[in-house]
Amino acid sequence: MRKHLLLIIVALSPVIAFAQNDTLVKLFRKVQFHKKDIQLANNILDFKEITIKDNPTNYHLKKGSFGVADSICLEVNSTNQIIAFRFFYNYEPEFSNDTAYIHELHKYQKIIGSKGREFLYSSPQVTYKVTKWEEKQTAFELPLEENCLKKRKVKQLKQNQMLELEGLNEYNNSGALLGLDAVEHEELLGALKRMNPIQRMKVMNKLAGGVPASKGSRAEMEKHFHELPQHIKDGLLKGDLRLADTIIYSRKQVNSKTVKLFETQDVKEVGIRNISNAKLPKNQALLVSGIFLLAATAENMTSDKIIAAKYDKIEDYAAIANGEFTLKANKKIIMTDVDNAIFKTNNNHAVPIGYYKLANPRMIQDDILLEATVELGSLDGIDTAKTVLYVGLHGTITTP
């Protein structure tokens, strides 16, 4: 498993003097970048060709300037003197029974000739182990970065993932896809700080980039991003999945007082229903924004005649109009025992026939049981050999 290490070399004094017996100075004060030696106390302005300024006190090296570390940051003081090097590593140890931290610790203990001082750094946000070698002018630290957050609400902000967020600019509320919707300010800063400078810049640009305001069921879906399972969030971020308008529908014969419009034995068939086994396909989560309920009289119960029937308002079928509707997902109630009068749209020309707009849109996850049931108090006036019900769940769905 890939590990993350950080090596820090810090000047402890603003005025840096070299001591003959300061072995740490000899070993670590000077580093060669792109065939040029940089050492603590050098002026950062002398290295413009290989550095990029992040802010007044921090710089990072341009890609290719140093071939070992995955990212290198330089910290400067008010006079532009370099006062610290920070080397970030993505590291895979050679031996499975050896962590990256222990592997590197043994290596530097041998180089420096000292075990160093090991201690536990702790703050309200982070706790991690550090080994430190320190002399009068210089400190060298090896922190154990992996799993250092006590409350890692931002664990999905992995460096490799950040480079693949093709879908991030497409959505409002993209922070919810990243897991930042409920993250405190300090935790967000901590997550960004742990990225290398180039990745940090890309993520900040994407988070801050303007996205046109969404409308309708898409806007509702974006508000519910935090409810999506992680594999769908990842798919949206990487661009493998997109949002699309949809109606999940089914047609069923009214042959009893209980009509189950989605059943586990159902098979997808064009014009009859567009899902099988009463489940949404893998990677397809639906935000139900509204529901259609219509009825028709078919010549007979063959698929051709069911499809060819004219579906119209339920007001023409009094027993249906006076029934009740229930919608569940994974046994959890979305609507229960609701009077079918909500689907009577004769006097409402602002919506399509038989359409009810949900005041409380709900998410239906992929690959879970979907139940839509119409309960009738009476079958009077219903020709059970010919009457068909149509239900349509309208909204926004994730799709490849």
HELIX and SHEET records of a PDB file:
HELIX    1   1 THR A   23  PHE A   28  1                                   6    
HELIX    2   2 ILE A   44  ILE A   50  5                                   7    
HELIX    3   3 ALA A  100  ILE A  112  1                                  13    
HELIX    4   4 GLN A  159  MET A  162  1                                   4    
HELIX    5   5 LEU A  168  GLU A  170  5                                   3    
HELIX    6   6 SER A  174  LEU A  178  1                                   5    
HELIX    7   7 HIS A  185  LYS A  193  1                                   9    
HELIX    8   8 PRO A  197  ALA A  208  1                                  12    
HELIX    9   9 GLY A  216  LYS A  223  1                                   8    
HELIX   10  10 PHE A  225  GLU A  227  5                                   3    
HELIX   11  11 GLN A  230  LYS A  238  1                                   9    
HELIX   12  12 SER A  303  ALA A  308  1                                   6    
HELIX   13  13 ILE A  314  ASP A  316  5                                   3    
HELIX   14  14 ALA A  318  ALA A  321  1                                   4    
HELIX   15  15 ASN A  340  PHE A  343  5                                   4    
SHEET    1   A 8 THR A  51  ASN A  55  0                                        
SHEET    2   A 8 ASN A  58  LEU A  61 -1                                        
SHEET    3   A 8 SER A  71  VAL A  76 -1                                        
SHEET    4   A 8 ILE A  82  TYR A  91 -1                                        
SHEET    5   A 8 LYS A   3  ALA A  11 -1                                        
SHEET    6   A 8 THR A 138  PRO A 143 -1                                        
SHEET    7   A 8 THR A 127  GLU A 134 -1                                        
SHEET    8   A 8 ARG A 117  SER A 122 -1                                        
SHEET    1   B 2 LYS A  30  PHE A  33  0                                        
SHEET    2   B 2 LYS A  36  GLN A  39 -1                                        
SHEET    1   C 4 ARG A 242  GLN A 253  0                                        
SHEET    2   C 4 THR A 387  THR A 399 -1                                        
SHEET    3   C 4 LEU A 286  THR A 297 -1                                        
SHEET    4   C 4 TYR A 355  ILE A 364 -1                                        
SHEET    1   D 4 THR A 258  LYS A 260  0                                        
SHEET    2   D 4 LEU A 370  GLU A 375 -1                                        
SHEET    3   D 4 GLU A 324  ALA A 329 -1                                        
SHEET    4   D 4 LYS A 332  ASP A 339 -1                                        
END                                                                             
